[in-house]
Amino acid sequence: MEVGKLGNAMGIYRKMENSYKTGVKDGKKVSSSAKRVDTFEMSAGARAAGAEAAKASAKKFADSDASADRIASLKSRIADGSYNVSPESVAASIFEG
């Protein structure tokens, strides 16, 4: 491994980092509107679809067999160390939705 190359990479990283902080790149002032900024935009349709999916998920959970007795039993088994879940069943439930 050549340490010199790592140092050079770090120098490039620091130069880029400083240009974002100061607004100066290659000795030239960069306008604030020209700075790179990550953005995320979601259409109204996507927001509505996400809200509907969340409602459906909440309804599915509410309709599931999460009774008070079952929850108490699970808490007890977790507390005494007898509750074991196979990774395969967790993965299957994730992919089934």
Contacts in CASP RR format, 6 or more apart in sequence:
PFRMAT RR
TARGET T0000
AUTHOR 0000-0000-0000
METHOD contacts of the structure
MODEL  1
MEVGKLGNAMGIYRKMENSYKTGVKDGKKVSSSAKRVDTFEMSAGARAAG
AEAAKASAKKFADSDASADRIASLKSRIADGSYNVSPESVAASIFEG
18 24 0 8 1.000
19 25 0 8 1.000
19 26 0 8 1.000
19 30 0 8 1.000
20 35 0 8 1.000
20 36 0 8 1.000
23 29 0 8 1.000
23 30 0 8 1.000
23 32 0 8 1.000
23 35 0 8 1.000
24 30 0 8 1.000
74 83 0 8 1.000
77 83 0 8 1.000
END
